[in-house]
Amino acid sequence: MENNILEQLGLEESEAKIYTALLELGPATVSEITQKAGVTRTLGYHVLEKLGWYGLVNRASGEGKKMQYVAEHPRSVLQFVKNKKEVWQRRVEKAEAVLPELMTLYKIAEKPVVRYVQGTKGVMNMVEETLGSSTEILSVLDVESWRAPEFLEWARGYNRERNRRKIKERVLILNTPAGREWIRNYHGSATYTIYRWVESEQVKHLLEFGGELNIYENKVMMALLKQPHRMCVTIENGVLANIMMAMFELVWVQAKPALPGVKGR
């Protein structure tokens, strides 16, 4: 019998050699066993003890140097494997229980995952991923870029679906003519969407960025919608997302509500 078959069942090489030797020898002393298996006496004593724990080997008779060992019936190998399976099943259950905690630790050092798409359809598809968000969405919005005919109705449908799914969003909207028109004609939910103004004197160059920034879960997504370089990038990284969230909050506390009579969160 090849030892590697027993090794595949979970025995170490030395354990497989000694168990095989015992199967062939019958009751035997440590000297006889180790000579047959081709291992040292010191290792032989250690392995025999372990095989005893596994239920594969037992003491037969004799005292001291005359002590003999015997292999248990080969069906004990099946029980050994079943026991291994039960141990690993418990380990699997334990691993599943601690996985959320391990994931929290992993986010500290996670490698960024960067995804990039081009074109109108690609941008729509990537933005629609936010509809699966398990967290509030934080946004910086330049409405001008969404007024293109191919985006306008789609954007309204996106907002309706987000509200239907009860995904909250806080939006820093650029105070431009397009932004003011958007707010005047806004008919969306004030429960799930809160707008505040970003003024030109706060971030002068931001009023020209031509797109939208979303921060949610561990992701930062930026859509740039001006032709001919229409594109969208999503970076999945907890550290970056936390930094961007903190920067968003710094602006949010200073910004003024855009919808009259609605107090922002």
LOMIDREN-119418 format. One record per residue (C-alpha): residue in one letter; x, y, z. Coordinates in pm, whole numbers, padded with zeros to 5 digits, always signed. Layout:
% LOMIDREN-119418
AXYZ...
This chain:
% LOMIDREN-119418
M+00000+00000+00000E+00138+00341-00094N+00185+00574+00199N+00076+00876-00003I-00280+00736-00005L-00286+00763+00372E-00123+01105+00350Q-00405+01217+00123L-00644+01109+00397G-00476+01339+00649L-00181+01147+00797E+00168+01292+00794E+00439+01100+00606S+00592+00945+00921E+00246+00857+01056A+00153+00683+00731K+00480+00486+00729I+00439+00359+01085Y+00070+00273+01046T+00145+00082+00725A+00430-00101+00896L+00200-00204+01181L-00064-00331+00938E+00200-00557+00783L+00374-00664+01106G+00087-00723+01341P+00176-00678+01711A+00532-00546+01721T+00783-00360+01936V+00897-00005+01873S+01229-00136+01736E+01055-00363+01489I+00810-00094+01384T+01066+00181+01331Q+01300-00053+01142K+01017-00157+00912A+00899+00203+00864G+01251+00344+00820V+01227+00608+01091T+01423+00672+01412R+01317+00522+01745T+01273+00871+01896L+01038+00971+01615G+00869+00631+01637Y+00766+00679+02001H+00625+01025+01920V+00430+00905+01616L+00289+00599+01792E+00157+00824+02065K-00014+01047+01807L-00161+00747+01624G-00299+00634+01958W-00474+00969+01996Y-00620+00923+01647G-00757+00580+01742L-00543+00403+01479V-00295+00226+01711N-00320+00058+02050R-00083-00107+02294A-00089-00486+02274S+00113-00627+02565G+00442-00622+02753E+00620-00371+02973G+00905-00126+02906K+01126-00240+02618K+00895-00535+02554M+00596-00307+02494Q+00416-00400+02174Y+00179-00200+01958V-00090-00312+01717A-00277-00134+01440E-00649-00098+01492H-00882-00239+01226P-00852-00046+00895R-01209+00077+00936S-01068+00305+01207V-00908+00503+00923L-01258+00590+00804Q-01351+00708+01153F-01028+00910+01166V-01126+01088+00843K-01480+01149+00973N-01337+01301+01289K-01113+01525+01077K-01418+01631+00877E-01608+01723+01193V-01311+01924+01324W-01280+02114+00997Q-01654+02174+00982R-01634+02339+01324R-01340+02544+01200V-01537+02651+00894E-01825+02764+01117K-01582+02950+01341A-01420+03116+01040E-01761+03228+00911A-01841+03375+01254V-01520+03580+01275L-01514+03680+00906P-01685+04019+00961E-01424+04110+01222L-01142+03997+00992M-01290+04204+00707T-01290+04510+00930L-00919+04461+00995Y-00851+04388+00627K-00992+04722+00517I-00707+04899+00691A-00453+04762+00448E-00667+04664+00149K-00530+04719-00196P-00737+04961-00405V-00950+04811-00681V-00985+05053-00970R-01250+05013-01241Y-01285+05242-01541V-01546+05275-01817Q-01598+05507-02112G-01903+05623-02301T-02261+05708-02210K-02379+05351-02145G-02071+05266-01944V-02124+05572-01720M-02490+05484-01666N-02406+05126-01572M-02140+05227-01321V-02357+05496-01161E-02644+05245-01131E-02418+05030-00910T-02486+05281-00633L-02847+05157-00628G-02713+04855-00441S-02551+05066-00171S-02596+04951+00188T-02496+05298+00314E-02592+05659+00262I-02447+05813-00055L-02249+06137-00027S-02237+06334-00351V-02086+06642-00508L-02295+06735-00812D-02251+06957-01114V-02603+06952-01261E-02490+07110-01588S-02332+06784-01699W-02652+06581-01644R-02866+06809-01864A-02753+06639-02185P-03061+06480-02352E-02918+06129-02326F-02879+06167-01947L-03169+06387-01837E-03458+06137-01829W-03228+05855-01720A-03111+06065-01422R-03471+06129-01315G-03544+05756-01335Y-03233+05680-01133N-03344+05916-00856R-03693+05768-00849E-03548+05419-00812R-03306+05528-00539N-03593+05683-00344R-03801+05369-00395R-03517+05165-00244K-03496+05417+00043I-03127+05486-00013K-03047+05822+00144E-02823+06073-00030R-02671+06400+00080V-02575+06621-00212L-02345+06920-00230I-02481+07086-00543L-02284+07354-00726N-02457+07691-00715T-02469+07756-01088P-02757+07864-01315A-02818+07497-01399G-02810+07407-01030R-03058+07675-00935E-03294+07567-01215W-03267+07206-01094I-03367+07306-00742R-03657+07527-00864N-03804+07230-01055Y-03716+06962-00801H-03998+06719-00726G-03803+06442-00557S-03813+06315-00201A-03687+06546+00071T-03682+06241+00298Y-03418+06051+00105T-03231+06341-00061I-03090+06653+00103Y-02924+06929-00103R-02684+07197+00016W-02512+07464-00191V-02146+07480-00281E-02071+07848-00346S-01817+07978-00594E-01621+08158-00323Q-01577+07828-00136V-01425+07622-00416K-01386+07835-00726H-01245+07570-00962L-01490+07298-00855L-01772+07480-01034E-01619+07367-01362F-01557+06999-01303G-01849+06879-01518G-01957+06563-01342E-02045+06399-01014L-01858+06247-00721N-02019+05972-00511I-01886+05826-00187Y-02055+05515-00048E-01962+05197+00135N-01585+05165+00071K-01607+05320-00276V-01534+05654-00439M-01691+05702-00782M-01629+05995-01016A-01828+06048-01336L-01695+06302-01588L-01965+06365-01843K-01837+06625-02086Q-01776+06508-02440P-01555+06383-02597H-01401+06228-02283R-01710+06091-02111M-01597+05838-01850C-01649+05700-01500V-01400+05566-01243T-01472+05372-00924I-01202+05312-00665E-01275+05055-00393N-01060+05135-00092G-01176+05189+00265V-00902+05433+00359L-00967+05655+00056A-01343+05643+00113N-01299+05746+00477I-01077+06040+00381M-01325+06159+00118M-01614+06125+00365A-01428+06338+00617M-01360+06607+00355F-01725+06599+00249E-01837+06655+00608L-01606+06956+00644V-01785+07126+00355W-02131+07000+00452V-02138+07167+00792Q-02062+07504+00630A-02301+07469+00336K-02652+07620+00329P-02970+07418+00251A-03068+07442-00114L-03434+07347-00077P-03637+07620+00099G-03796+07509+00421V-03601+07183+00436K-03348+07137+00713G-03053+06922+00617R-02935+06620+00810
